[in-house]
Amino acid sequence: MSIEVRLLGPVELRGEDGPGDPGPARRRAVLAALALEANRPVTLHRLTELLWAGSPPASAVANIRSHVAKLRRTLGGRIVSRHGAYQVNLAPHELDVTEFRRLAGRGRDALARGESGPAESDLADALRLWRGPAGHGMPRGAALDVLLAGLEVDRLRTLEDLVDARLQRGHTGELVTVLREHLAAHPLRERAWAQLMLALYRAGDLGAALAAYRQAQAVLHAQLGIDPSSELAALHVAMLERAPRLDLRARPPRPVGGPAGAEVPRELPPDPVLRGRSAELAAVLAAAQPKAVGRVAAVVVHGPPGSGKTALVTRAGHRLADAFPDGQIFAEAGPEVSATDLIARVLRALGVPAGEVPERADERVGRYRSLLAARRVLIVLDGAAGSEQVRLLIPAAAGSALLVTSRDPLHMPERVRHVALGERRSGPSLEAGMSA
């Protein structure tokens, strides 16, 4: 049975017989809530939280059951009941959200590798899946809005990634209109202001680029009472100085001794705006310096979801990039990824062809250590689920460094540092690694 669920715009449901009517707004909201958690059970309690603001009515559960029963007319056995929960089973290509994230992620990876052509193609394809605001026409004011707002943030980020890809390919003037329209709707996007300034600058209109900075400055001050970020201010200064780094440059050469045809990996996400974490950032930067003899250049940043772990290590990575000229690699861990899979990921980023990555775990680790011993590489491992994912990636020789994010402290070898993030505003907790 072939079906398609589309949430990137008005909610749509298609079955083998063509488009199906998802029904009234509340039923479309039930479908969206289940689809956003596709292939995972969603409890009735969670559904009521998502679908009603404040206290749900006494009939909430009965209403959900009724809506699910009617959705089954199109979805059939795709919706299953699981002990006070419902689950909708969808293949990746059957949900536009999943396809959007796949294409956007692939484009983002290509962009990080400096492959702007493939990046532009994938990012543009991802954005074509959008038909309007996510979940358009559904009831608003409930917790489901938070999930839909997250999709909108992903769309904005993907649009700006696409602009980066096109800037790398030498597009300038044609991007100005796109960025001005984008900023008219989202005037607080500092990354987009920077892109507009750069597009104008590379088009030869320095005056307009500087005027864009003044406009950004005025908007941020009027709406938030703040000045532009240090990154945006630095771009302004660089334009005043006509810094050569703002011009389009050739791709960096491969490192001496690297695999033939290999390029230096530059995989860090865009440098984020980071406020209120200066002490923690200083702690990470100090602990990640590879120069001290006898010290492992590895840091674990741990804290609850939303504490800014990824932003912190990304900022640190950009600050440390010059110290690691042979590349910066950004890898996502997750609970189902093994240490040897992560090592294979790093080997490929360093130019080892996929067919030459050793199959045996010990040989894979040996190849990894050999390559790092001859290079100065920064590896960022985001979302580690346990110490077993991390131990084998710790650099064995001076010169390279490892930054890790995790929800919890990890049991690591002695001298690996931990930096704790939390709600408190005091200085960082910088500890020696916890012995196994």
FIZA-409447 format. One record per residue (C-alpha): residue number from 1; x, y, z; residue in three letters. Coordinates in nm, 2 decimals, m for minus. Last residue first. Example, Ala and Ser with C-alpha at 12.3 -4.5 7.8 and 13.67 -1.06 7.14 Angstrom:
! residues 2
k, X, Y, Z, r
2, 1.37, m0.11, 0.71, SER
1, 1.23, m0.45, 0.78, ALA
***
This chain:
! residues 436
k, X, Y, Z, r
436, 3.67, 0.40, 3.41, ALA
435, 3.83, 0.72, 3.55, SER
434, 3.64, 1.03, 3.52, MET
433, 3.82, 1.29, 3.32, GLY
432, 3.96, 1.58, 3.51, ALA
431, 3.71, 1.86, 3.58, GLU
430, 3.62, 2.19, 3.45, LEU
429, 3.29, 2.31, 3.58, SER
428, 3.22, 2.64, 3.41, PRO
427, 3.18, 2.97, 3.57, GLY
426, 2.84, 3.09, 3.71, SER
425, 2.53, 3.15, 3.50, ARG
424, 2.34, 2.84, 3.61, ARG
423, 2.10, 2.68, 3.36, GLU
422, 2.35, 2.40, 3.28, GLY
421, 2.67, 2.33, 3.09, LEU
420, 2.95, 2.11, 3.24, ALA
419, 3.30, 2.11, 3.09, VAL
418, 3.48, 1.77, 3.12, HIS
417, 3.85, 1.73, 3.05, ARG
416, 4.03, 1.41, 2.95, VAL
415, 4.32, 1.38, 3.20, ARG
414, 4.24, 1.03, 3.31, GLU
413, 4.06, 0.81, 3.06, PRO
412, 3.68, 0.87, 3.02, MET
411, 3.37, 0.78, 3.20, HIS
410, 3.13, 1.02, 3.03, LEU
409, 2.94, 1.31, 3.19, PRO
408, 2.58, 1.32, 3.07, ASP
407, 2.39, 1.48, 2.78, ARG
406, 2.70, 1.45, 2.55, SER
405, 2.91, 1.68, 2.33, THR
404, 3.26, 1.58, 2.23, VAL
403, 3.56, 1.79, 2.12, LEU
402, 3.87, 1.59, 2.00, LEU
401, 4.22, 1.73, 1.93, ALA
400, 4.51, 1.67, 1.70, SER
399, 4.88, 1.76, 1.73, GLY
398, 5.00, 1.54, 2.01, ALA
397, 4.96, 1.16, 1.97, ALA
396, 4.70, 0.90, 2.07, ALA
395, 4.40, 1.12, 1.97, PRO
394, 4.08, 1.01, 2.15, ILE
393, 3.87, 0.84, 1.89, LEU
392, 3.89, 0.50, 2.04, LEU
391, 3.74, 0.62, 2.37, ARG
390, 3.45, 0.81, 2.23, VAL
389, 3.18, 0.57, 2.13, GLN
388, 3.25, 0.35, 2.43, GLU
387, 3.20, 0.65, 2.66, SER
386, 2.83, 0.67, 2.59, GLY
385, 2.56, 0.84, 2.38, ALA
384, 2.78, 1.10, 2.20, ALA
383, 2.57, 1.38, 2.06, GLY
382, 2.82, 1.57, 1.85, ASP
381, 3.18, 1.45, 1.79, LEU
380, 3.40, 1.73, 1.68, VAL
379, 3.74, 1.63, 1.54, ILE
378, 4.02, 1.88, 1.50, LEU
377, 4.31, 1.77, 1.28, VAL
376, 4.69, 1.83, 1.30, ARG
375, 4.84, 1.56, 1.09, ARG
374, 5.10, 1.28, 1.08, ALA
373, 4.98, 1.11, 1.40, ALA
372, 4.62, 1.15, 1.29, LEU
371, 4.67, 0.93, 0.98, LEU
370, 4.85, 0.66, 1.18, SER
369, 4.59, 0.67, 1.46, ARG
368, 4.30, 0.62, 1.21, TYR
367, 4.48, 0.34, 1.02, ARG
366, 4.53, 0.16, 1.35, GLY
365, 4.17, 0.20, 1.46, VAL
364, 4.05, 0.06, 1.13, ARG
363, 4.30, m0.23, 1.16, GLU
362, 4.17, m0.31, 1.50, ASP
361, 3.81, m0.30, 1.39, ALA
360, 3.86, m0.53, 1.09, ARG
359, 3.69, m0.40, 0.77, GLU
358, 3.97, m0.15, 0.67, PRO
357, 3.86, 0.16, 0.49, VAL
356, 4.00, 0.12, 0.13, GLU
355, 3.66, 0.08, m0.04, GLY
354, 3.54, 0.40, 0.11, ALA
353, 3.83, 0.59, m0.03, PRO
352, 4.06, 0.74, 0.25, VAL
351, 4.05, 1.12, 0.20, GLY
350, 4.05, 1.25, 0.55, LEU
349, 3.67, 1.27, 0.55, ALA
348, 3.66, 0.90, 0.46, ARG
347, 3.89, 0.82, 0.76, LEU
346, 3.67, 1.03, 0.99, VAL
345, 3.35, 0.84, 0.89, ARG
344, 3.53, 0.51, 0.92, ALA
343, 3.63, 0.61, 1.28, ILE
342, 3.27, 0.69, 1.35, LEU
341, 3.16, 0.35, 1.23, ASP
340, 3.43, 0.20, 1.45, THR
339, 3.30, 0.38, 1.75, ALA
338, 2.95, 0.25, 1.69, SER
337, 2.65, 0.45, 1.58, VAL
336, 2.31, 0.35, 1.72, GLU
335, 2.29, 0.59, 2.01, PRO
334, 2.37, 0.91, 1.81, GLY
333, 2.71, 1.02, 1.69, ALA
332, 2.71, 1.32, 1.45, GLU
331, 3.05, 1.39, 1.30, ALA
330, 3.22, 1.73, 1.24, PHE
329, 3.57, 1.72, 1.10, ILE
328, 3.81, 2.01, 1.10, GLN
327, 4.11, 1.99, 0.87, GLY
326, 4.48, 1.97, 0.82, ASP
325, 4.54, 2.33, 0.94, PRO
324, 4.44, 2.25, 1.30, PHE
323, 4.56, 2.56, 1.50, ALA
322, 4.38, 2.79, 1.26, ASP
321, 4.05, 2.61, 1.33, ALA
320, 4.06, 2.67, 1.71, LEU
319, 3.82, 2.97, 1.72, ARG
318, 3.60, 2.80, 1.46, HIS
317, 3.60, 2.48, 1.66, GLY
316, 3.52, 2.66, 1.99, ALA
315, 3.22, 2.82, 1.82, ARG
314, 3.10, 2.48, 1.71, THR
313, 3.18, 2.33, 2.05, VAL
312, 2.96, 2.59, 2.22, LEU
311, 2.68, 2.58, 1.97, ALA
310, 2.66, 2.20, 2.00, THR
309, 2.64, 2.22, 2.38, LYS
308, 2.39, 2.50, 2.40, GLY
307, 2.19, 2.40, 2.70, SER
306, 1.89, 2.29, 2.50, GLY
305, 1.90, 1.93, 2.60, PRO
304, 2.08, 1.89, 2.93, PRO
303, 2.46, 1.92, 2.98, GLY
302, 2.79, 1.78, 2.88, HIS
301, 3.10, 1.92, 2.70, VAL
300, 3.37, 1.65, 2.68, VAL
299, 3.72, 1.77, 2.60, VAL
298, 4.02, 1.60, 2.44, ALA
297, 4.37, 1.72, 2.38, ALA
296, 4.53, 1.46, 2.60, VAL
295, 4.81, 1.61, 2.81, ARG
294, 5.17, 1.48, 2.82, GLY
293, 5.33, 1.78, 2.65, VAL
292, 5.10, 2.08, 2.62, ALA
291, 5.06, 2.18, 2.26, LYS
290, 4.73, 2.02, 2.17, PRO
289, 4.50, 2.31, 2.29, GLN
288, 4.16, 2.16, 2.36, ALA
287, 4.16, 2.22, 2.74, ALA
286, 4.22, 2.60, 2.70, ALA
285, 3.96, 2.64, 2.43, LEU
284, 3.70, 2.44, 2.62, VAL
283, 3.76, 2.64, 2.94, ALA
282, 3.74, 2.97, 2.75, ALA
281, 3.42, 2.87, 2.59, LEU
280, 3.27, 2.78, 2.93, GLU
279, 3.37, 3.12, 3.07, ALA
278, 3.23, 3.31, 2.76, SER
277, 2.90, 3.12, 2.77, ARG
276, 2.65, 3.41, 2.80, GLY
275, 2.60, 3.47, 2.43, ARG
274, 2.69, 3.25, 2.14, LEU
273, 2.60, 3.35, 1.78, VAL
272, 2.69, 3.05, 1.57, PRO
271, 2.98, 2.98, 1.34, ASP
270, 2.83, 2.80, 1.05, PRO
269, 2.86, 2.42, 1.08, PRO
268, 3.22, 2.27, 1.10, LEU
267, 3.31, 2.05, 0.81, GLU
266, 3.62, 2.20, 0.66, ARG
265, 3.79, 1.88, 0.53, PRO
264, 4.13, 1.95, 0.36, VAL
263, 4.10, 1.80, 0.01, GLU
262, 4.22, 1.46, m0.10, ALA
261, 4.34, 1.41, m0.46, GLY
260, 4.61, 1.17, m0.36, ALA
259, 4.59, 1.07, 0.00, PRO
258, 4.76, 1.31, 0.24, GLY
257, 5.14, 1.34, 0.28, GLY
256, 5.13, 1.72, 0.27, VAL
255, 4.78, 1.84, 0.33, PRO
254, 4.54, 1.89, 0.03, ARG
253, 4.52, 2.24, m0.10, PRO
252, 4.25, 2.47, 0.01, PRO
251, 3.97, 2.54, m0.24, ARG
250, 4.03, 2.85, m0.45, ALA
249, 3.92, 3.18, m0.30, ARG
248, 3.63, 3.41, m0.36, LEU
247, 3.71, 3.75, m0.20, ASP
246, 3.63, 3.83, 0.16, LEU
245, 3.97, 3.69, 0.28, ARG
244, 4.14, 3.97, 0.08, PRO
243, 4.03, 4.23, 0.35, ALA
242, 3.89, 4.54, 0.19, ARG
241, 3.97, 4.73, 0.52, GLU
240, 3.61, 4.87, 0.55, LEU
239, 3.49, 4.53, 0.44, MET
238, 3.69, 4.36, 0.71, ALA
237, 3.55, 4.60, 0.97, VAL
236, 3.19, 4.52, 0.87, HIS
235, 3.27, 4.14, 0.88, LEU
234, 3.41, 4.19, 1.23, ALA
233, 3.09, 4.36, 1.33, ALA
232, 2.88, 4.07, 1.20, LEU
231, 3.10, 3.82, 1.39, GLU
230, 3.10, 4.03, 1.71, SER
229, 2.72, 4.02, 1.70, SER
228, 2.53, 4.33, 1.61, PRO
227, 2.43, 4.56, 1.90, ASP
226, 2.13, 4.48, 2.13, ILE
225, 1.80, 4.65, 2.22, GLY
224, 1.61, 4.36, 2.07, LEU
223, 1.37, 4.52, 1.82, GLN
222, 1.52, 4.87, 1.78, ALA
221, 1.88, 4.78, 1.84, HIS
220, 1.87, 4.47, 1.61, LEU
219, 1.69, 4.67, 1.34, VAL
218, 1.93, 4.96, 1.35, ALA
217, 2.24, 4.75, 1.34, GLN
216, 2.11, 4.55, 1.05, ALA
215, 2.04, 4.87, 0.86, GLN
214, 2.39, 4.99, 0.94, ARG
213, 2.53, 4.67, 0.81, TYR
212, 2.32, 4.69, 0.50, ALA
211, 2.45, 5.04, 0.44, ALA
210, 2.81, 4.90, 0.45, LEU
209, 2.72, 4.65, 0.18, ALA
208, 2.54, 4.91, m0.03, ALA
207, 2.85, 5.13, m0.02, GLY
206, 3.08, 4.84, m0.11, LEU
205, 2.88, 4.76, m0.43, ASP
204, 3.13, 4.55, m0.62, GLY
203, 2.91, 4.24, m0.66, ALA
202, 3.14, 4.07, m0.41, ARG
201, 3.05, 4.34, m0.15, TYR
200, 2.67, 4.32, m0.22, LEU
199, 2.68, 3.94, m0.18, ALA
198, 2.89, 3.97, 0.13, LEU
197, 2.66, 4.22, 0.30, MET
196, 2.35, 4.01, 0.21, LEU
195, 2.52, 3.70, 0.35, GLN
194, 2.61, 3.88, 0.67, ALA
193, 2.25, 4.00, 0.71, TRP
192, 2.13, 3.65, 0.64, ALA
191, 2.35, 3.52, 0.93, ARG
190, 2.22, 3.79, 1.15, GLU
189, 1.86, 3.66, 1.11, ARG
188, 1.67, 3.93, 1.31, LEU
187, 1.48, 4.08, 1.01, PRO
186, 1.29, 3.76, 0.93, HIS
185, 1.02, 3.85, 0.68, ALA
184, 1.20, 4.15, 0.53, ALA
183, 1.52, 3.96, 0.58, LEU
182, 1.41, 3.69, 0.34, HIS
181, 1.29, 3.94, 0.08, GLU
180, 1.62, 4.12, 0.10, ARG
179, 1.81, 3.79, 0.08, LEU
178, 1.63, 3.68, m0.24, VAL
177, 1.67, 4.02, m0.40, THR
176, 2.05, 4.03, m0.32, VAL
175, 2.11, 3.67, m0.44, LEU
174, 2.09, 3.76, m0.81, GLU
173, 2.36, 4.01, m0.76, GLY
172, 2.61, 3.77, m0.61, THR
171, 2.66, 3.42, m0.74, HIS
170, 3.02, 3.31, m0.74, GLY
169, 2.98, 2.94, m0.67, ARG
168, 3.07, 2.99, m0.31, GLN
167, 2.80, 3.25, m0.28, LEU
166, 2.55, 2.99, m0.43, ARG
165, 2.64, 2.74, m0.16, ALA
164, 2.61, 3.00, 0.11, ASP
163, 2.27, 3.10, m0.02, VAL
162, 2.16, 2.74, m0.01, LEU
161, 2.28, 2.72, 0.35, ASP
160, 2.07, 3.03, 0.42, GLU
159, 1.76, 2.86, 0.27, LEU
158, 1.84, 2.55, 0.47, THR
157, 1.86, 2.74, 0.80, ARG
156, 1.53, 2.91, 0.72, LEU
155, 1.37, 2.58, 0.65, ARG
154, 1.51, 2.42, 0.96, ASP
153, 1.36, 2.71, 1.16, VAL
152, 1.03, 2.65, 1.00, GLU
151, 1.05, 2.28, 1.10, LEU
150, 1.12, 2.38, 1.46, GLY
149, 0.81, 2.61, 1.45, ALA
148, 0.60, 2.30, 1.36, LEU
147, 0.74, 2.11, 1.66, LEU
146, 0.66, 2.41, 1.89, VAL
145, 0.32, 2.46, 1.73, ASP
144, 0.23, 2.10, 1.84, LEU
143, 0.24, 2.24, 2.20, ALA
142, m0.10, 2.41, 2.14, ALA
141, m0.17, 2.77, 2.03, GLY
140, m0.28, 2.71, 1.67, ARG
139, m0.54, 2.49, 1.51, PRO
138, m0.43, 2.36, 1.17, MET
137, m0.46, 2.55, 0.85, GLY
136, m0.09, 2.55, 0.75, HIS
135, 0.09, 2.26, 0.91, GLY
134, 0.43, 2.39, 0.80, ALA
133, 0.40, 2.73, 0.63, PRO
132, 0.37, 2.70, 0.25, GLY
131, 0.42, 2.44, m0.02, ARG
130, 0.77, 2.33, 0.09, TRP
129, 0.92, 2.03, m0.10, LEU
128, 1.11, 2.27, m0.33, ARG
127, 1.33, 2.36, m0.03, LEU
126, 1.49, 2.02, m0.02, ALA
125, 1.55, 2.02, m0.39, ASP
124, 1.73, 2.35, m0.36, ALA
123, 1.94, 2.21, m0.08, LEU
122, 2.03, 1.90, m0.28, ASP
121, 2.13, 2.09, m0.60, SER
120, 2.32, 2.37, m0.42, GLU
119, 2.52, 2.12, m0.22, ALA
118, 2.61, 1.91, m0.53, PRO
117, 2.76, 2.23, m0.68, GLY
116, 2.91, 2.37, m0.36, SER
115, 3.13, 2.08, m0.29, GLU
114, 3.34, 2.25, m0.02, GLY
113, 3.32, 1.96, 0.22, ARG
112, 3.10, 2.15, 0.45, ALA
111, 2.87, 2.23, 0.16, LEU
110, 2.85, 1.86, 0.07, ALA
109, 2.74, 1.78, 0.43, ASP
108, 2.48, 2.06, 0.42, ARG
107, 2.34, 1.92, 0.10, GLY
106, 2.31, 1.57, 0.24, ARG
105, 2.15, 1.71, 0.55, GLY
104, 1.90, 1.92, 0.35, ALA
103, 1.82, 1.63, 0.12, LEU
102, 1.76, 1.39, 0.41, ARG
101, 1.57, 1.65, 0.62, ARG
100, 1.34, 1.73, 0.34, PHE
99, 1.28, 1.37, 0.27, GLU
98, 1.19, 1.30, 0.63, THR
97, 0.95, 1.60, 0.64, VAL
96, 0.79, 1.50, 0.31, ASP
95, 0.68, 1.17, 0.46, LEU
94, 0.64, 0.86, 0.24, GLU
93, 1.00, 0.86, 0.11, HIS
92, 1.13, 0.77, 0.46, PRO
91, 0.89, 0.47, 0.50, ALA
90, 0.59, 0.54, 0.73, LEU
89, 0.45, 0.36, 1.03, ASN
88, 0.20, 0.55, 1.23, VAL
87, 0.20, 0.47, 1.60, GLN
86, m0.07, 0.51, 1.86, TYR
85, m0.05, 0.48, 2.24, ALA
84, m0.24, 0.34, 2.53, GLY
83, m0.07, 0.00, 2.50, HIS
82, 0.03, 0.01, 2.14, ARG
81, m0.23, 0.07, 1.87, SER
80, m0.13, 0.06, 1.51, VAL
79, m0.17, 0.31, 1.22, ILE
78, m0.02, 0.19, 0.90, ARG
77, m0.28, m0.08, 0.89, GLY
76, m0.52, 0.13, 0.70, GLY
75, m0.39, 0.48, 0.63, LEU
74, m0.68, 0.60, 0.42, THR
73, m0.98, 0.46, 0.63, ARG
72, m0.74, 0.45, 0.92, ARG
71, m0.77, 0.83, 0.95, LEU
70, m1.13, 0.79, 1.05, LYS
69, m1.04, 0.56, 1.34, ALA
68, m0.76, 0.79, 1.44, VAL
67, m1.00, 1.09, 1.46, HIS
66, m1.24, 0.89, 1.68, SER
65, m0.97, 0.78, 1.91, ARG
64, m0.84, 1.14, 1.94, ILE
63, m1.19, 1.27, 2.02, ASN
62, m1.24, 1.00, 2.29, ALA
61, m0.91, 1.10, 2.45, VAL
60, m1.00, 1.47, 2.45, ALA
59, m1.36, 1.43, 2.57, SER
58, m1.28, 1.57, 2.92, ALA
57, m1.14, 1.88, 2.76, PRO
56, m0.77, 1.94, 2.76, PRO
55, m0.62, 2.17, 3.02, SER
54, m0.39, 2.43, 2.87, GLY
53, m0.35, 2.43, 2.49, ALA
52, m0.48, 2.12, 2.32, TRP
51, m0.32, 1.91, 2.05, LEU
50, 0.03, 1.84, 2.17, LEU
49, m0.05, 1.78, 2.53, GLU
48, m0.35, 1.56, 2.43, THR
47, m0.12, 1.36, 2.20, LEU
46, 0.14, 1.31, 2.48, ARG
45, m0.13, 1.17, 2.71, HIS
44, m0.26, 0.94, 2.44, LEU
43, 0.09, 0.81, 2.40, THR
42, 0.29, 0.84, 2.08, VAL
41, 0.46, 0.52, 1.96, PRO
40, 0.75, 0.56, 1.72, ARG
39, 0.76, 0.47, 1.35, ASN
38, 0.67, 0.83, 1.26, ALA
37, 0.69, 1.09, 1.55, GLU
36, 0.63, 1.39, 1.32, LEU
35, 0.37, 1.17, 1.15, ALA
34, 0.17, 1.11, 1.47, LEU
33, 0.15, 1.48, 1.56, ALA
32, 0.07, 1.57, 1.20, ALA
31, m0.21, 1.31, 1.17, LEU
30, m0.37, 1.43, 1.50, VAL
29, m0.34, 1.79, 1.38, ALA
28, m0.51, 1.70, 1.05, ARG
27, m0.79, 1.55, 1.26, ARG
26, m0.82, 1.87, 1.46, ARG
25, m0.84, 2.08, 1.14, ALA
24, m1.12, 1.88, 0.99, PRO
23, m1.07, 1.58, 0.75, GLY
22, m0.75, 1.44, 0.61, PRO
21, m0.93, 1.41, 0.28, ASP
20, m0.75, 1.16, 0.07, GLY
19, m0.56, 1.23, m0.25, PRO
18, m0.51, 0.94, m0.49, GLY
17, m0.65, 0.59, m0.48, ASP
16, m0.33, 0.44, m0.35, GLU
15, m0.34, 0.69, m0.06, GLY
14, m0.26, 1.05, m0.03, ARG
13, m0.28, 1.27, 0.29, LEU
12, m0.22, 1.64, 0.29, GLU
11, m0.15, 1.89, 0.57, VAL
10, m0.13, 2.24, 0.43, PRO
9, 0.24, 2.33, 0.39, GLY
8, 0.54, 2.11, 0.47, LEU
7, 0.32, 1.85, 0.64, LEU
6, 0.28, 1.60, 0.35, ARG
5, 0.19, 1.23, 0.42, VAL
4, 0.21, 0.99, 0.13, GLU
3, 0.07, 0.64, 0.09, ILE
2, 0.15, 0.33, m0.11, SER
1, 0.00, 0.00, 0.00, MET
***
